[in-house]
Amino acid sequence: MLTRMLQDDPLLEGVSGIVFDEFHERSLEADLGLALALDAQSVRDDLRLLVMSATLDVEALLGVLGEATPLLESQGRSFPVETRYRPLSFRSNSNSNSSSSSRDDAASQQAIAVGEALALSEGDALVFLPGVAEIRRLARSWPAVGPNWRCASCTGGCRWRSSAAP
């Protein structure tokens, strides 16, 4: 969207600032947007750019933006994190060849894997999934984890949804 706006109006008349959030999640669109915004800023000294990230390679970015670029730093709290990985076991289901069945099987296995991780350690689990459909399938499979755990799902533009709250 930003790239399209910059193509239509390279100086972004009427725009006073652009925020690049989560910039460590590099993409062609974000890099191109920043390059075009920097071009606009070279003509418009009133255009402000804000590049944000919790895990940004600051030195590399300052190499692009210039060493004189103001840098704001905010210290956050860190918590110990343990990463667990368990591959899916693909079971042959001769009764059904549907992709829907295999997706539901994957969600059930994910729910069981989360339950195992929760049983092995104290604290909570934060599970990242690629999309809303996968999150919803996991939430439907959540009873497999057990009655003492609550599933709270959050996706972009959605409110927190909770299931199986003890």
N, C-alpha and C positions, 0 to 999 in steps of 0.2 A: 504494500500500500504506500509506504514512504517512497519507494523507488518510483512508483507511478506518479505520485505528487511532484517529485523532483523533476521528472521528465516533462510534466505539464507546466511546471513553474519552477525553473532551476534556482531561482532566488528565494523561493518560498515566501513571497510577499504576504504579510499578515501573520506569519508564524514567528514567535519570539524565541521558542526553544524546542529542542528535540531531545527526548530521553531514550537512550539505548539501554534497556534493562536486561539482565542476565547475559551480558555480552560475551561471557566465556563460552556460551553455547554458539560457537562460531557457525556462520552459514554464509553462503554467497550473497544472499539478500542483505544480511546485516552488514557485511563488509562493504558491499556496493553502496548501501544506504549511508554508511559513515563516510565513504570516499566522496560521494556526491554532496553530502551535508558539509564536509570540509571545504569543498569547492565553493559552495554557497557562502560559507562563513568567510572565505577569503575576500569576498566582495562586500559582505554585510557584517561589519564588526559588532552589530547589535544581536546577531543570532547566537544563542547560547546552546551548547551541546553538553549533555550530561551522559557519561558512560558509566554504568553501574554493574557490579558483579561481586559476589562473595568470594570468588576464587579466580579473580582476574590476574593474568600475567602483566603486572603494572609496568615493568621495564619495557616489555615488547610494545605495549600500547603507547607509552611515552615516546618511543622511537618513531611512532607514526604521528602522534599529536604534537610532539615537541617537548623538550625538557622543561620549558617554562610553563607548561600546562599546570594549572592549580590542581592539587591532589587533596581530596578529603578522605580521611580514613576513619572508620568506625570499628572499634573492637567489639566483636561478638563473643558470645559464650560458646565454648566447645564442650561437647559431651562425647564420652567414649562410644565408639561405633564398632560393631563386629559385623563383618560381611560373611554371609553364608550362601553357598551355591549348591544347588542340587538339581541336576538335569532331569527333565521330564522322562518318564519311562513310557515309550509309545507301545501301547498294548494293541494287539490285533483283535479287532472286534468283528467277527464274521457276520454278526447279525445286522450290522449297520455300517455302511460305507460313507455316511454323510459327514460333511465337514462340521456341521453343527454338533454332532455327537463327539467328534474329536476335540472341538473347542471346549465343550462342557467337561470332557475328561481332563483336559489340561487345567481348567479352573479347579476341578476337584483335587487334582494333584497339587496345585499351588496352595490351596487351602490346607491340605494335609502337611505340606512342607512348612508353611507358616506356623501351624500348630506345633510341629516338631521343634522348630526354632524357639518358639515361646516356652515350650516345656523345658528346654535345655538351658535357659538363662533367665535372669531377672530382667524386668523392664518391659519395654514395648517393642513392636516391630513396625517399621515403615517399609511398605512394599510399593515399588514403582512398577507400573504396568504401562504398555504402550498406548492404550486408548481407553475411551469411555466404555466401549463394549466389553473389553477385558476386565475392567474394574467392576462392572455390573455382574458379569458372570462369576467373578470371584466372590462378590458379596452374596450372590445366590447360593454359592457353595459353602459359605462361611459356617453353617452348622456343623460341618465335618471337623472344624477346629475344636469345638467343645463348648459347653454352656457357660464357661467362666470368662470368655473373651468377647470383646465388643469390636465390631468392624465399623469404622467411620471412614467413609469415602469422600474425597473432595476432588472435583475436577474443575477446570477453568469455567467460570461463569455459573457454577453450581454451588448451592449451599451444602453445608456438611450434612451427610445422611448417615444415620446410624442404624445398625441392625444387631439383633441378638444382644442387647444391653442387659447385663446381669443386674 
